[in-house]
Amino acid sequence: MIRPFQIGIACAGLAIPIGSLAMSSLADCATIEADIARLACYDQLAGRADQPASEDKPSLLTENWELAGNAALFHLRRYKPVYLLPYFNASRANPTPSSPSRGVASSNPAQLDATEAKFQLSFKTKILNDIFGSNGDLWGAYTQSSRWQLYNREHSRPFRETNYEPEVMFLWRTNQGILGMRARYLAVGINHQSNGQGGALSRSWNRIIGAIALESGQWTVTLRPWWRVEEHGSEDDNPDLSDYAGRGEVLATRVFGGHVLSLEARHSLRGGDRSHGSLRADWAFPINDRLKGHIQLFNGYAESLIDYNHRSTYLGVGFSLVEWH
């Protein structure tokens, strides 16, 4: 039991000026009765400077998916990147979008500029926490991306395409070793994506998406297979959408020194004339504390829903405020 006079001795020992602790030998330190002051003397002889205990910084997945079990409900979190790309150039524009069920949108090709602007907004929030005992969270998310013919003054700078993507997902926290990485969560969710247009320009699909997220050091890898909810007959605007936009994706992200590199690969998981896919690479680099430069390169099919069966290469340059996860 620590007595009051012992606490007083310890405090008196701590009050000794640092210079007086610079003893010439271990024997001098041994003569100090107060434990804390005696240890400080030994530390100074060993050349150890007082340093505050540092806390381990949570990993990217832990912080942004609240994997430590925090119960911050309805707190907005980053999800997909939030960016503005004033320069977004297509190697091949798509003036006559079409689908097997709706045909060609118009007999008159749209007057499109190859260079436009693109921007994306995205966020998520936890709706329910620890549904099953101390695990199991329900999240909601929303992503919206637009392609804007900003420089097409002759045709009133129209918004060419906007994709809306709400989703709900159930997430199970884990920490298992897999292939030299750590699996941090498993998830399954329902996703709706559409472009809000009608007639031959209408594009939409509903998916059930599974996910497993892995991390190792500065790397995170997320695998997301999905199953399209089939629509019947004439209700399906684009029956072959999965053969172009894919049946799954792999997203690899590395965060280092303020930079964020990501590579996203999608594929139809079919062979022959049903084999299609895409690659998207993003690099965000620091400009200041809150703003990053952003470069995006895309090659393949389905850069947007209206262009799901149109292949092109896109290069985007601009700024981002929020990156992955």
Secondary structure by P-SEA (a helix, b strand, c coil): cccaaaaaaaaaaaaccccccccccaaaaaacccaaaaaaaaaaaacccccccccccccaaaaaacccccccccccccccbbbbccbbbbccccccccccccccccccccccccbbbbbbbbccccccccccccbbbbbbbbbbbbbcccccccccccccbbbbbbbcbbbbbbbbbcccccccccccbbbbbbccccccccccccccccccccccccbbbbbbbbbbccccccccccccccccccccbbbbbbbcccbbbbbbbbcccccccccccbbbbbbbbbccccbbbbbbbbbccccccccccccbbbbbbbccccccc
